[in-house]
Amino acid sequence: MNRLDGKVAIVTGAAQGMGASHVRRFVEEGAKVVFTDINAEKGLELEKELGENSKFIKHDVTNAADWQVVVDSTIELFGAIDILVNNAGISMNVSLLDMTEEQYRKIVDINQVSVFLGMKTTAPSMIEAKKGSIVNISSMNGLVGGAVGYTDTKFAVRGMTKAAALQLGQHGIRVNSVHPGVIETPMISEGDAVEAIKEFSKHIPMRRIAKPEEVTNIVLFLASDEASYSTGSEFVIDGGLTAQ
């Protein structure tokens, strides 16, 4: 039996990369998925590839009104929402002293405020159904230091996850965070980054970077009923980096 049979999911930041990997697997496992992104071209391509059990919506995750449209559209198309994956996020390689307030607030809005808006807007449907799973994609930098802005917001996602888990548990809703390390995406697999990542991988205990599908495996587990008693927890997929 498919692990997500009959379930309805929303996945953000999912036109490509890890998000697209999550959407593909969810559909394969029997879910009906509304996925969102600001990249409409890539999103519509993926919708065409996956067929009738998927729907792409262009979505600014920092906008509360956009969130309501996504939630209302999902319920109208597929029914009550069972799963939310807050996957959208950005990073900037800018130092503390060089980062502008505008840049900092942009990271906070996309990485942190969007998670709050997603949980707040989606939870009522789950509360009514008395069940649900929220998976917030943080980072290994939600556990250890990294870039300014990115680290701050990924720690915040970890904290929001725990707070929401405490408040929503009584309604049968589970909330967990996933903390990927270095993942093989187009961004790090092309151009000047290739050699740098190859060198960095020598310092990972498992001596390699992860494939997006390896993150998807954990997201799928948490979205499914197999993780029925897991909530308020961090699930780390970093090849041992934060264990050092």
BELLIN-V765243 format. One record per pair of residues at least 12 apart in sequence whose C-alpha atoms are under 6 Angstrom apart, sorted by sequence separation. I is the first residue (numbers start at 1). J is the second residue. If there is no record, write none. Layout:
I;J
I;J
//
This chain:
142;154
43;56
142;155
161;175
161;176
138;154
40;58
138;157
34;54
36;56
38;58
14;35
32;53
33;54
34;55
35;56
36;57
37;58
38;59
89;110
14;36
15;37
32;54
34;56
36;58
37;59
89;111
8;31
10;33
12;35
13;36
14;37
36;59
7;31
8;32
9;33
10;34
11;35
12;36
13;37
4;29
5;30
6;31
8;33
10;35
3;29
4;30
5;31
183;209
184;210
2;29
4;31
15;42
182;209
183;210
184;211
2;30
15;43
183;211
86;115
206;239
205;240
204;241
140;179
133;173
135;175
137;177
138;178
139;179
140;180
112;153
130;171
131;172
132;173
133;174
134;175
135;176
136;177
137;178
138;179
139;180
140;181
111;153
130;172
131;173
133;175
135;177
127;171
80;125
104;149
108;153
62;109
62;110
83;132
85;134
82;132
83;133
84;134
85;135
86;136
87;137
83;134
85;136
86;137
62;114
61;114
176;231
175;231
176;232
178;234
179;235
174;231
175;232
176;233
177;234
178;235
179;236
180;237
181;238
178;236
179;237
180;238
91;150
165;232
162;232
8;81
9;82
8;82
9;83
10;84
11;85
12;86
13;87
7;82
9;84
12;87
13;88
12;88
133;223
17;185
18;212
22;216
4;224
//
